[in-house]
Amino acid sequence: MDFNQDYKYLFCLVENALISQGVNTLLAMYINLLVNLGVLILLVLLIKYFTRRFVIETFKAFTDKTATTFDDFLIKSNFPKYVGQIIPLLIIYYSIPYIFADFHFLLESIVFLFNIYVIILAVWIVRSLIRTSRNYLMTQEEYSDKPIESYSQVVLIVLWVIGFMFIFAEITGRSVISFAISLGAASAILLLVFKDTILGFVASIQVSVNDIVRIGDWITFSKYGADGNVTEINLATVRVQNWDNTFTTIPTYSLISDSFQNWRGMQESPGRRIKRAIYLKQNSVKFLNAEDLQKLKKIKLISNYVENRQAEIDRYNEKNNIDRSLNLNGRNQTNLGVFRKYADTYLHEHSAINKDLYIIVRQLAPTAQGLPLEILCFSRDKRWENFEYITADIFDHLIAAIPYFDLKLFESPSGDDLQNLKQGSSGNQDHV
């Protein structure tokens, strides 16, 4: 049996019936064409409807029985919808030559449009698989901090370039290979057009390989006004949600071309650094006499230190026959030295400070604003709000403790200070 002849007879059934009734041959051909197109469109719509329903329902039933979310993302990316178009397209593909057998001038155009649509559909199907893979990997813990978005965008760009190459080859009648060769000749222009994309791609690879930035990292990028958590890394930009809930976009390439601060090391370390100085008036520093020492011995944190330290100093002075009529002679304790010991002991006793990391209380070089006494330690709690609370708590206490050591804080004179000084001078003149 000749199937081709049978199909041809089937598609010409209306035409033959009309001609047998005496209808003009040309008119019968056009009526036959319209009828065949109508039947084909109706048949394709019905098959498309039932096929899509079947494919989608099958996918849904499958996803309900599986524990993975990959198939769920397949549905969200319209993969079943695109796959459901394959059977209707096959019907159209095998029907077109018979429907337009007598219309060769239309057949070539219809076949051309059909091929273009098939290429686009193939791109859509692959694109949905890429998006599904991207969304699925982003839900996996081991990939949650990787720039998956950047890689998927690169693959999508390559996919569309290949798709356009096939479309262009279909339009021009040239092979894809010859088109790719001619495309290579225009590589300089392409490099110029896709410069930012190429730079972003290279940067995203370096960022990932060198582990410079991850999604979720807290970064500070003063050049772009960014200070917050990285929420997205794609081919062109890095999105940062700042602490005031605003968003800043940073060019991906700037992560390797400019300097920025990544706080991940602090977050992964056992403590967050507290580094701040108290500025003291240098003329408030003095040697301690016996009365001062008795007063300081009442401070619990340093009472043993003051007593033991003074006993050691007295032994040294006696051994070396030091003239104690002047405190300048020999060895002596100072109120600043005792305060430094107090601050150090206080930090070691503080429950929020990590004792396994550095705890340093040191003097810095004197400045025009006074003598800096720097506190360097690490808080156990690295959360921002708790860190600020701990820091404030420490310096509240130390600043309040300074007068007990007869030390004075340095503070630039305010308008009130100058006014009080002026009034005091006037009062003295009136009294005179």
Disulfide bonds with the S-S distance in Angstrom:
none
